[in-house]
Amino acid sequence: MATPAVPVPVPSTFARRLREDVAHAREHVLLTALLGSPFLPRVVRRLLLNAAGAHAESAPGVGFSLTGDPRNLSVARGVYFNRATTIEAIAPVSIGANAAIGMQVLIMTSHHAIDADGRWSDTATGRPVVIEDRVWIGGRATILPGAHIEHDVVVAAGAVVTGRLLAHGVYAGVPAKRIRDLAGADPATDRTATA
């Protein structure tokens, strides 16, 4: 006589990982494959972004990728996204009016804490990113969690922004530092800052 089969319990970690993988796949299809599709007109991409929960008055460009919670993304009118912008919206991301986001710009909101012994946490925590009006971010720049870019700023291609960039300036380097004032800068009120 054969021994009856005993159901093998599915480990909770397996079930959790399976749910995460399915959620990531669904997120990828909607927030990357569709939103970044060159076959969809910009107006449709904007409508899809808003349907996902974002507040977008401007459309993402071809190759756009969004991870995290779309409800954390706010894009004002007149924003231009070049190809392959990636936004991670674990925490709020706000992009002001008439900003220009260059090719392959990466905007991140999450980080992993490191304890006194140098061990990193596998749980991501988020810090908001603010990009004010009339900011131009050059290609392949990286905007890190907690960054705040004030109005009328140019961020050079390849720069890494880690903190606050003050208004009316050009910033470049790793980390980004103010290298020049722009017209409209008032030395009495605009301080030189590093990021």
Protein Blocks (a to p, Z undefined) as FASTA:
>chain_A
ZZddddddddfklmmmmmmmmmmmmmmmmmmmmmmpckbcfklmmmmmmmnopacfbdcd
ehiacehjfklpccdehiacdehiacddfbccdddehiacdehiacdfbdcdddfkopac
fbdcdddddddehiacdehiacdehiacdehiacdehiacfbdcdehiacedjddddfbd
cehiafklmccddZZ
